[in-house]
Amino acid sequence: MNQLLVVGFYLINAGYTALALKTSDPLRDLRQVIELVSSKIGVVLLILRAMHFFDMFVLARMRRRSAQQLVA
């Protein structure tokens, strides 16, 4: 189960990153390119952090439920 979650996590991250870095804005100089890429990567990192927190929450809940079933 853990390996499936990891693979799914990476596939979603790679897909979202590819979509999030796409832009149609005209970029005039290197400074605009760096600012655009850094802001988009920052958003991607925040979303990855939220997804990681959610995954850890789900895994902890599954582990707790499993431990309760073993005790009962």
N, C-alpha and C positions, 0 to 999 in steps of 0.2 A: 504494500500500500504506500509506503514511504517513497519508493522509487517512482511510482506513478505520479505522486504529488510533485516530486522534483521535476520530472520530465514535463508535466503540464505547466508548472511554474515557469520553466525556461522557454517553452514554446509560446506562452502568452506574452512573456517579457520581450522575446525577440520580435514577435509580430507587432506589439504595441510600439516598441522602439522604432521599428522600420516605418510605421505610419506616423509617429509623432515627429520624426526628423524631416519629414517631407514639408516643403514650403513652396509657395508661389510668389513670395515677396521679392521684388527686385533688390538685389544687394549691390551697393555701389563700391564699397571698399572692404578691406580686410577687417576693420573694426566692427562693422555691421555683421559680418560673417561670424566672428568670434562671439559677439553678443547674442546672436540668434542661436547658435549652437549651444552656448553655455546655458541659456535660459531653457531651451528645449531639453537638454540633458538634465538640468535641475528638476524639471517637472517629471521626467521619466524616473529619476531617482526617488522622488517623493512618492510616486505611485508604486514603485517597487518596494519601498519601505512599508507602505500600507498593505500591499499584498503579502509580504513576508510576515507581518504581524498577524494578518488574518489566517495564514497557513499555520503559524505557531499556535494560535488560539484553537483552531480546529483540531490539530494534533493533540494538544493538551486535553481538550474535551473528550476526544476519542480514547485517550489513555486513561482518563479518570473513569469513563463509563466502563471500559474493559476491566479496570481494577475493582470496581464496584460489583461487576458480574462475577468475578472470581471469588470475592468475599461472600457473596450471597448464596 
